[in-house]
Amino acid sequence: METERWWVEGWAVARGMPAPVDVPWGLRVETGRPTETVRHVLLDADAATARALIGTITEPTTCVKAFLPAAEMDPWFSSAWEPVDPCFLMAVDLRPSRVRAPEGYEVTVETVGGVTHVRVLSGADGELAACGRTGLAGSACVFDQIVTEPAHQRRGLGTVVMAALTGAAVGSGASVGILGATVQGRALYETLGWKVLSPLNGFVYAPGDASSRP
């Protein structure tokens, strides 16, 4: 489960969150967000261990994630839990990549505290067109929050961001890239050589919304 652990650790670095803490079922991260106060990530936890953890959770917006199909996890949760959008754990062997921004765009790269930020700016007005960030964990680099603004989509800027982040990652000594991809994002990453390692699904405790779950 080394890759899975690296993803959690690098994701926390990229988001500026406290380091994950080892717990019997995997890792716990104090995310502190309005929509997710705590995240539990199951690593090699069996169904009995997962159910025992879930039965102790009383804090709203607590999230439980695992590298499993949603259908396998669903029976563990009561109607007080809501599924989050499905994702996929993906990885690639990192190699230097040339950054080629389209005409009219400028790429900036900044690394602070182990986090690299890449921004693609519109040359006409300096408007943010696309961005992304990475966090280091072991020999891996976790890619996170790769976003292209709607007005600048379909111009290859997502690929530009990934190339710039990859170059910075290789320069930092990372040899493996890891990310959690949405269904939509998966298509882009696969064209860049990334491979799906496993599903990545989760549920959030939302007792006030229990009636909304099927």
C-alpha positions in Angstrom: 0.0 0.0 0.0 3.0 2.3 -0.4 1.5 4.2 -3.4 -1.7 4.8 -1.5 0.1 6.1 1.6 2.2 8.4 -0.6 -1.0 9.8 -2.2 -2.5 10.6 1.2 0.8 12.2 2.5 1.5 14.2 -0.7 -2.1 15.3 -0.9 -1.9 16.7 2.6 1.3 18.5 1.7 -0.2 20.0 -1.4 -3.2 21.2 0.5 -1.2 22.7 3.4 -2.8 20.3 5.9 -1.3 18.6 9.0 0.7 15.4 8.3 -1.5 12.3 8.2 -1.5 10.2 11.5 -1.3 6.4 11.5 -4.3 4.7 12.9 -5.3 1.0 13.1 -7.4 1.3 9.8 -4.9 3.4 7.8 -4.4 7.2 8.0 -6.3 10.1 9.5 -6.0 13.7 8.3 -7.4 16.8 10.0 -8.6 18.5 6.9 -10.5 21.3 8.7 -12.7 22.2 5.7 -16.4 23.2 6.1 -17.4 20.3 3.9 -14.9 17.8 5.4 -13.5 18.3 8.9 -11.7 14.9 9.1 -10.7 12.4 6.5 -10.0 8.7 7.3 -8.3 6.7 4.5 -8.5 3.0 4.8 -5.3 1.1 4.0 -5.6 -2.7 4.0 -8.6 -2.5 6.4 -11.1 -5.3 6.2 -14.9 -4.8 6.3 -15.1 -5.5 10.0 -12.5 -2.9 10.8 -14.1 -0.4 8.5 -17.6 -1.0 10.1 -16.1 -0.6 13.6 -14.6 2.8 12.6 -17.7 4.0 11.0 -19.8 3.1 14.0 -17.8 5.4 16.2 -18.1 8.5 14.0 -20.5 11.2 15.3 -18.9 14.4 13.9 -20.7 15.7 10.8 -18.6 16.1 7.6 -16.3 13.3 8.6 -15.1 11.5 5.4 -14.1 7.9 5.0 -12.3 7.0 1.8 -10.9 3.7 0.5 -9.3 2.3 -2.7 -12.3 0.2 -3.4 -15.4 0.2 -5.7 -18.3 2.2 -4.2 -20.6 -0.8 -4.4 -18.3 -2.8 -2.1 -18.2 0.1 0.4 -21.9 1.0 0.3 -23.2 -1.7 2.7 -20.9 -0.3 5.5 -22.8 3.0 5.7 -26.2 3.9 7.0 -28.5 6.5 5.4 -26.8 9.2 7.4 -23.8 9.0 5.0 -23.6 10.5 1.5 -21.3 9.2 -1.3 -18.8 11.6 -2.7 -18.0 11.9 -6.4 -16.1 8.8 -7.6 -12.4 9.1 -8.4 -9.5 6.9 -9.5 -6.0 6.5 -8.1 -3.5 7.0 -11.0 0.3 6.9 -11.3 3.0 7.3 -13.9 6.8 7.0 -14.0 8.0 10.6 -14.2 10.2 11.8 -17.1 11.3 15.3 -18.0 8.6 17.0 -20.2 9.0 20.1 -22.4 6.6 22.9 -21.6 5.0 24.4 -24.7 2.4 27.1 -23.9 0.2 28.2 -26.7 0.8 31.7 -28.1 -0.6 34.3 -25.8 0.0 32.4 -22.6 2.7 32.6 -20.0 3.7 29.8 -17.5 4.9 30.5 -14.0 6.4 27.9 -11.6 6.9 28.5 -7.9 8.0 26.1 -5.1 7.5 27.0 -1.5 7.6 24.6 1.5 7.6 21.4 -0.7 4.6 22.6 -2.7 5.0 23.6 -6.3 2.4 25.9 -7.9 2.1 26.2 -11.7 0.0 28.9 -13.2 -0.8 29.6 -16.8 -1.6 33.3 -17.4 -3.3 34.9 -20.3 -0.7 37.3 -21.8 -3.3 39.8 -22.8 -4.4 40.7 -19.3 -2.5 38.4 -16.9 -5.8 36.5 -16.1 -5.4 33.1 -14.5 -6.2 30.5 -17.3 -5.1 27.3 -15.7 -3.2 26.0 -12.6 -2.1 23.0 -10.6 0.1 22.1 -7.7 2.1 19.2 -6.3 3.2 17.9 -2.9 6.2 15.6 -2.3 6.0 12.3 -0.4 8.9 9.9 -0.3 10.1 9.4 -3.9 6.6 10.4 -5.2 5.1 13.6 -6.2 1.3 14.0 -5.8 -0.4 16.2 -8.4 -3.5 18.1 -7.2 -6.1 20.6 -8.2 -5.4 20.7 -11.9 -7.9 23.2 -13.2 -8.5 25.1 -16.5 -10.8 28.0 -16.3 -13.9 27.6 -18.6 -13.0 30.5 -20.9 -9.6 28.9 -21.6 -10.6 25.3 -22.1 -9.8 23.1 -25.1 -6.5 24.8 -25.7 -4.2 22.2 -24.2 -3.6 24.2 -21.0 -4.2 21.2 -18.8 -1.4 19.4 -20.6 0.9 22.5 -20.2 0.2 22.5 -16.4 1.0 18.8 -16.1 4.2 19.2 -18.1 5.4 22.1 -16.0 4.6 20.2 -12.8 6.4 17.1 -14.0 9.5 19.1 -14.8 9.6 20.6 -11.3 8.9 17.2 -9.8 11.8 15.5 -11.7 14.0 18.4 -10.7 13.1 17.7 -7.0 14.2 14.1 -7.3 10.7 12.5 -7.6 10.4 9.4 -9.8 6.7 8.6 -9.5 3.7 10.8 -10.1 0.4 10.0 -8.2 -3.0 11.6 -8.3 -6.6 11.1 -7.5 -8.5 11.7 -10.8 -12.2 12.6 -11.3 -14.1 10.7 -14.0 -13.6 13.7 -16.3 -9.9 14.2 -15.4 -9.1 10.6 -16.0 -9.4 11.0 -19.7 -6.8 13.7 -19.9 -4.3 11.9 -17.7 -4.6 8.7 -19.7 -3.6 10.5 -22.8 -0.5 11.6 -20.9 0.5 8.0 -20.1 -1.0 7.8 -16.6 -2.5 4.4 -15.5 -5.4 3.6 -13.2 -4.3 1.7 -10.1 -7.6 1.4 -8.3 -10.9 3.1 -7.7 -11.0 5.8 -5.0 -14.3 6.3 -3.3 -15.6 7.8 -0.2 -18.6 8.7 2.0 -19.3 11.7 4.2 -21.2 11.7 7.4 -24.1 14.1 6.9 -26.9 13.2 9.4 -28.9 16.3 8.6 -29.2 15.1 4.9 -30.0 11.4 5.7 -33.3 11.6 3.9 -31.7 12.5 0.6 -29.8 9.3 0.2 -31.6 6.5 -1.8 
